[in-house]
Amino acid sequence: MRKIDLNGLDVSVYKEKLSNNLDIYLVPYSNKKNYYISYATYYGSDILEFSTDKGNYSPPLGIAHFLEHKMFDEENGEDPFHFFSNTGTDSNASTSYDNTQYICYGNKNFKENLRYLIQFVNHPYFTEESVTKEKGIIAEEIAMYQDMPDFVLEMTLRNCLFKNSSRKYDIAGSVSSIEKITKDDLYLCYNHFYVPNHMFLLIVGNFSIDTALEIIHEELDSKREVELPKIIKKNEPNKVSKKEMNIVGNIEKSKLAFGLKIHSKEIEVKNNELDYYLNMLTTILFGASSLFRERVREANLISEFHTYWESFDSFKIFYLMASTRDNSLLLEEILKEIKDCSIDEESFERIKKVWIANEVKMMDTIEGCVDILYDDILKYRKVIPNKINCIRNLKFSVLKQIINQIDFTNYSVVKMEKNVKND
């Protein structure tokens, strides 16, 4: 076992790699009462085609999300949610573009819950009857999201940003795509991607390392490493697929979605350091204390506003979503901000200090620690031990160089206006 001290955070991560290449991350907190367990696979909706010994296979869209739902079927009829509830523990699962995770969190019955979580994820049970029943449930979920303006806005933007990437599709798929899913499809994807060398286990909170490792070895040492299939991806152009699109929705205020598509190979700074600089840039330009926010608030131009970054393959995508009284005026302000890209060293240094303080604050909570470590593991396949030093050592001159390497004209925008026909 390797101890990884997170410099400047007074937190240690204990990393263990089993003989089958399953990665284990253990973060004990003696001053907390609760714990959080995440058992995850690097399998999400991103995988649209892969090769098997029988040839190439393209699973129906939405199968990773469908598989997550069906993992809660047990051969003995037991419901994992009921099991965790009866032990006084909360549980959940989620699927994204690049992973699926199964979690439980509570403050008692650690041993029982850890063992059960591993067991039910490691023992799938699918029948054609249960698969058919689930199609109706997920179809209703898909329809529900299609009625949500924010979801429609984001998916429309994704279809403008991307031409071939899996990121243009709904993680849940479509009603027609999930209709094609069979029991055999689920087992095929499970057997190829729910394997030790494509998964990891993260445990944070009040627990005994020795107890955790004892259960982990008992349950997982016998799992064999499996050769991963070759993932087949279509080439995604560097340029956005469509510049602008106008849509209508059942909304009271106009909504705007803006996406900036960056090809990271065109930028000299790489990996997590590039992510830090890009986050720094958009915080200066669009953060809560930015001049942009002050201007649009004073003009009563926005009522809701949030931003986030997405990283995959060789792309970095910046998303901005807002509710506004005037889409055109807000877009003008956004384009003015990225065209001028006026940043100053004083703001740069101030945000570094705020960022470091937030990292320290988040690491003092179980949930914050999980969020930070889980994000690092997904993005970089490792824990970043010197993040505080990385942030502290960011240089204003390097940020300016990165700005000069970004094509700020490579963006897509979607405007959603009120559907006047429904008035």
C-alpha positions, 0 to 999 in steps of 0.5 A: 500500500502506498501513502499519498499525502495531499500537500497543504491539505492535512489529508492522506490517501492510501492507494492499493492496487490489487493483483487484478489491477483494481485500484483502491483509494482509502481516505480515513477521517478520524474526526468524522462520524460518517463514511462514503463508498463509491464503486465505479467503472470507467464505463459510460455513454461515451463508448459507442463502438468497440471490438470483440472477438466476434467483430465490432459491436455498436451497442444501442444508445443509452445502454450504460445508463440502462445497465446501471438501472438493471444492476439493482435486480438481484436473483434472490429478489432482494432490492439493494435500496431496501438493504441499505435503507434497513442498515440505516444507510443511503445509496444511489447510482449514476451514469455519466459520459465517462463513468458509472458509479454505485455509492452508499453513505452513512455512519454505521454498519460499514462492514456489511454495507461495503461487502454488500455494495461490492457483491451486488455490483459484481453479480449481475442478473438480467432477464428478458422480462425485467429488461422489457419492463425497464424499457417503459420506466426509462422511456418515461424518464427520457420523456420527462427530461425532454419536457425540461427546458434546461435539458433541451437547451443543453442537448441542443447546444451539444448538437451544435458543438459536436458532429461525431462525438458521443457527447452530442447524445443524451446519456439515457439514449432515446426511446427508440434506442433503448427498445433495441436493448436485450439481456445479451447486450447488457451482459456483453457490455458488463463482461467487457467493462465491469472488470477489475482493471477498468474499475476503482473503489473509493472510500472516504470517512470514518472507517478502519483501513484494515477492516476495509482491506480485509473485506476488499481482498475477500470479495475482489481478489478472485476477480480476474483481470480481463483484456479490455476491448479496443474502443472505436471512435469517430474523428471529431472535428476541431471546429464546432458543427453549427454556430448558432441555433434558435429554439422555443420552449415553455419558459417565462424568460429567455434562455441562452446556452454558449459553448466554447470548443477548445482543441487542447493539442493546440495549447502548449500547457497540458494535463491538470495544469491546463485545466487549472489555467482554463478554470482560472481564466473563466473565473476571472471573466465570468466568476461571481466577482467578475466585472462581467457579472457586475455589468449584467446584474446592474443591467438586470440582464440575467436571473440565472447563470452558471458555467462549467468545463468538460474534458474528454479526448483532446477537447476542453469545452466551456459551457455557459447557461443563463436565463435572461430578459434579452438573449441578444444583449447577453450574447453581445456581452459574452462575446465582448468579454471573450474578445477583450479577454481583459485580465489583470494580475491582481485578480489572478493572484486574488483568485488563486488565494480564494481557490486554495482556501476553497480546496482546504474547506472542501477537504474538511468535509467527506462530500467535498473530499469525495468530489475532488478525488473522484474528479481527479481519478476520472480525469487523470487516473490518479490522485493529484498530491500537490494540487495546492502547490500547482495552484500556488505556482500558476503564473500570470504570464503563462495564462496570457500565453494560453489566451493567445493560443485559444480560438475564441471564435470557435463557439456555438450558441443556442437561444431559447425563446418563449413559445408564444403559441402556448400563451 
